[in-house]
Amino acid sequence: MEAAGDDAAAAVRMRAAVKRLSFGTAEERAEAAGEVGRLARSDEGRKRLLPELGVVPPLVSMLADARGGGAGARMAAAGALLELARGAHRNKVHIVQAGLLKKLPLLMDDKDMSRSQELALLLLSISSLVNTDFPLASSELLPFLVAVLSADDAPADTKLPCLGALHNLSAKLEHVRDVASSGAVRALLALSLDRKTSEAALSVLGDLAATAAGREEMEEDEAAPRALVEAMTWHDAPRCQEHAAYLAMVLAHGSRLQRRRMRRLGVVQALLEVSLLGSPLAQRRAAKILQWFKEEGQDRIRAHSGPRMEGASSASCDGGGEGAKDRRNAVDRIVKQSLDRNMKSILRRATASVDLTSVKLLVGSSSSKSLPCETLHP
């Protein structure tokens, strides 16, 4: 009996909310949006029923209606739509079909809505439709996401759901080219330098780097090597190091120019530290890149030593091929020994810097603990 009474009361509330959403004043519509959110949150059956009663179109219209109750009403509408979309595929389809994505250009300049976490979470939920057969138009969603991610005044709590939505899109081959050409790479590289958003941004960049279009965008952006080298120095963020090392592998493998840029920025030192202090996955990736740098150095030195060998061979008295071969082998051994010594020297410096940091921390800790004793016993 009690359950039946609750259902009857909920039915009355739903009918009243639907009526106020369609015909009420601005204040009544805002209250009705809040009521729809509470009803959807309270029961899965009501969540499925509410869109059938016609609540979605007026809620979507409220998002871009600057005169219909102010920011509070628009936030209430976004919250109601978010509750309707959570875990409900059919409701997400209803929301898209009601024109949500077509409203986004109107919301880009609305600081209240474009910086709203509720709207960002709603778009994250809607973006999961890419994993279904529903034809989600990424071209309508991407400009808003990139604009929010590029905005300096957008809080991290809003940017993180937008990064999640971008991840959903970039994980699908049919959308990744649109993501790569949308200007997202530049925004992602900037966000990779922010500790709050770095891991999510680097993860999306990893999705993009798996495709030719994404790699091209990253290679053309001069900020990419600097961002990756910076992320690899964060020893307290192992996931960031792993993502950054993977992206460095992609760039270093495909471009000599990128290797030169990274070398100038101190990537060898960073890679050596990762190979010592990073997670097992990051260590393997760092070791692989270091091997590439080492082999490139060997090739460069061999190329430079080639003409001298030819001159020496032509000037030799015996003129025999066997002697020239022996000399080339000797030079190769010298080059290898020199490179090995250089790498060991760099490794010692990296280890020494880590040890020195530990010593400084230990000394600082010991000094701070001994100060009271020194005060008591001069």
Protein Blocks (a to p, Z undefined) as FASTA:
>chain_A
ZZmmmmmmmmmmmmmmmmmmmmmcfklmmmmmmmmmmmmmmomklmmmmmmnopmmmmmm
mmmmmknnpjmlmmmmmmmmmmmmnoplklmmmmmmnommmmmmmmmmmmklmmpmklmm
mmmmmmmmmmmmbdcdfklmmmmmmmmmmpmklcfklmmmmmmmmmmmmmpmklmmmmmm
nommmmmmmmmmpmklmmmmmmmmmmmmmpmklmmmmmmpmklmmmmmmmmmmmklmklm
mmmmmmmmmmmmmomklmmmmmmnopmmmmmmmmmmmcfklmmmmmmmmmmmmmmmmmmm
mmmmmmmmmmmmmmpmnlpaklmmmmmmmmmmmmmmmmmmmmmmmmmmmmmmmmmmmmmm
mmmmmmmmmmmmmmmmZZ
